[in-house]
Amino acid sequence: MHSLPTWFLWALGSAVFAALTAIFAKLGLRGVDSDYATLIRTWVIVLALTMFVVYAGKWSDPSLLSARTWTFLILSGLATGASWLCYFRALQIGEASQVAPVDKLSLLLVAVFAVVFLGERPSPREWLGIAMVGAGVLVLGWRR
């Protein structure tokens, strides 16, 4: 029997936790501003990740990171924050079963950005799957 690649298992875990994020967030957004809820969520993430990194012995001196690393980590953090603000606002006013799939349009955008910025070359089979996700997002977002 062929085993699944490790990256796939981690990605699957990401998908499961992302799905739970949508459900828990939708339940938690009742009666609270979505931006404030995002701030609380971020505090929880910072605390949990700090404890994990320290406990796992992965803490190192941040001043040893290169300027390039800092630049891209900061840009990634800003993009993540903007994504979360948009996501929580969408969840507050929309249905989780609609918002989460549209959010996954990011899969198509990642593929395009990876080609443009990283020089990656998805296979025709991979492009077909990416296009199917894009089509699914359009179907889910289309209102009668």
GIBELVEN-V381898 format. One record per run of one state. SS is the DSSP state (2 for helix, 1 for strand, 0 for the rest). FROM is the first residue (numbers start at 1). LEN is the number of residues. If there is no record, write none. Layout:
# GIBELVEN-V381898
ss = [SS & SS]
from = [FROM & FROM]
len = [LEN & LEN]
This chain:
# GIBELVEN-V381898
ss = [0 & 2 & 0 & 2 & 0 & 2 & 0 & 2 & 0 & 2 & 0 & 2 & 0 & 2 & 0]
from = [1 & 6 & 29 & 34 & 56 & 62 & 65 & 67 & 94 & 96 & 104 & 106 & 119 & 124 & 142]
len = [5 & 23 & 5 & 22 & 6 & 3 & 2 & 27 & 2 & 8 & 2 & 13 & 5 & 18 & 3]
